[in-house]
Amino acid sequence: MSDLRQAEYPVLPFIVSRWSRRAMLPEPVANDELMSLFEAARWAPSSYNCQPWRFIFAHRGSPQWDTMFGLLDELNRQWCINAGVLMILVSRTRYEYNGKQDRSCALNAGAAWENLALQGTSMGLAVRGMQDFDYERARTEFGIPSLYDVQMMIAVGRPGNRESLPERLQGRETPTQRKPVSEIAFENGLPEDYDSAGSMAD
Ligand SMILES: Cc1cc2nc3c(=O)[nH]c(=O)nc-3n(C[C@H](O)[C@H](O)[C@H](O)COP(=O)(O)O)c2cc1C
């Protein structure tokens, strides 16, 4: 477990030690390694076992990587430049078995993403999710059908030194903290007049 992160209650250590690095070495990630990440994603739970997640990925050096990189906002570009692989995670919005809307398709894709992130971390890779990119252009550039929602992008690479990051990101290259359990779990219902004010910024 990281010195910087303390669990309040006993928990599997790798859950706490995963964190999203931005600093990456400009080195490739092998396809075999990547397949282990997708293998982990594959075993995520989903409603009716519908497995709505689909990962579109590109290795640095390919034209598709350039296209994906071009979807990112300016800040994400600053650190993703060294990522070995970029991905777009999309999820099928309707069940394959009956065509009905899957209200939990984003949630299911999120479970797959976390599996992937935990697996990558266990293999010594840097894995960070992203939402600051052009969702609509992701759809058009990669021909994503309307049946699929674009959920997030993911950068995977080899961990690098924080000094390699632009100065404004160096201070943020550290594990984040979390709300206490008492602020996220409520026995028998939410407190009266509950609102969600006071959430932590990144
Ligand atoms: C769906 C999603 C979108 C995110 N978008 C971005 C992003 O655009 N840029 C970025 O640098 N980090 C992004 N992050 C990383 C979060 O800021 C990070 O996961 C959060 O601060 C918790 O830190 P940790 O992952 O190190 O525990 C995103 C994470 C998720 C899960």
The ligand as an SDF file (V2000), in Angstrom:
LIG
                    3D

 31 33  0  0  0  0  0  0  0  0999 V2000
  -13.8540    8.6730  -16.6580 C   0  0  0  0  0  0  0  0  0  0  0  0
  -12.5870    9.3750  -16.2480 C   0  0  0  0  0  0  0  0  0  0  0  0
  -12.1980   10.5310  -16.9000 C   0  0  0  0  0  0  0  0  0  0  0  0
  -10.9920   11.1660  -16.5530 C   0  0  0  0  0  0  0  0  0  0  0  0
  -10.5750   12.2590  -17.2930 N   0  0  0  0  0  0  0  0  0  0  0  0
   -9.3270   12.7160  -17.1300 C   0  0  0  0  0  0  0  0  0  0  0  0
   -8.7670   13.6470  -18.0430 C   0  0  0  0  0  0  0  0  0  0  0  0
   -9.3810   14.0670  -19.0310 O   0  0  0  0  0  0  0  0  0  0  0  0
   -7.4940   14.0570  -17.8320 N   0  0  0  0  0  0  0  0  0  0  0  0
   -6.7470   13.6030  -16.7940 C   0  0  0  0  0  0  0  0  0  0  0  0
   -5.5810   13.9920  -16.6730 O   0  0  0  0  0  0  0  0  0  0  0  0
   -7.2600   12.7160  -15.9150 N   0  0  0  0  0  0  0  0  0  0  0  0
   -8.5050   12.2420  -16.0560 C   0  0  0  0  0  0  0  0  0  0  0  0
   -8.9980   11.2750  -15.2180 N   0  0  0  0  0  0  0  0  0  0  0  0
   -8.2090   10.8010  -14.0840 C   0  0  0  0  0  0  0  0  0  0  0  0
   -8.8400   11.2320  -12.7630 C   0  0  0  0  0  0  0  0  0  0  0  0
   -8.5940   12.6010  -12.5510 O   0  0  0  0  0  0  0  0  0  0  0  0
   -8.2800   10.3460  -11.6280 C   0  0  0  0  0  0  0  0  0  0  0  0
   -8.6890    9.0230  -11.8410 O   0  0  0  0  0  0  0  0  0  0  0  0
   -8.7950   10.8340  -10.2820 C   0  0  0  0  0  0  0  0  0  0  0  0
   -8.2270   12.0780   -9.9480 O   0  0  0  0  0  0  0  0  0  0  0  0
   -8.4710    9.8390   -9.1710 C   0  0  0  0  0  0  0  0  0  0  0  0
   -7.0860    9.6220   -9.1150 O   0  0  0  0  0  0  0  0  0  0  0  0
   -6.4270    8.1800   -9.2360 P   0  0  0  0  0  0  0  0  0  0  0  0
   -6.9570    7.5350  -10.4970 O   0  0  0  0  0  0  0  0  0  0  0  0
   -4.9530    8.4430   -9.3270 O   0  0  0  0  0  0  0  0  0  0  0  0
   -6.8200    7.3930   -8.0310 O   0  0  0  0  0  0  0  0  0  0  0  0
  -10.2010   10.6400  -15.5140 C   0  0  0  0  0  0  0  0  0  0  0  0
  -10.6050    9.4760  -14.8480 C   0  0  0  0  0  0  0  0  0  0  0  0
  -11.7730    8.8460  -15.2050 C   0  0  0  0  0  0  0  0  0  0  0  0
  -12.1670    7.5650  -14.4910 C   0  0  0  0  0  0  0  0  0  0  0  0
  1  2  1  0
  2  3  1  0
  2 30  2  0
  3  4  2  0
  4  5  1  0
  4 28  1  0
  5  6  2  0
  6  7  1  0
  6 13  1  0
  7  8  2  0
  7  9  1  0
  9 10  1  0
 10 11  2  0
 10 12  1  0
 12 13  2  0
 13 14  1  0
 14 15  1  0
 14 28  1  0
 15 16  1  0
 16 17  1  0
 16 18  1  0
 18 19  1  0
 18 20  1  0
 20 21  1  0
 20 22  1  0
 22 23  1  0
 23 24  1  0
 24 25  2  0
 24 26  1  0
 24 27  1  0
 28 29  2  0
 29 30  1  0
 30 31  1  0
M  END
$$$$
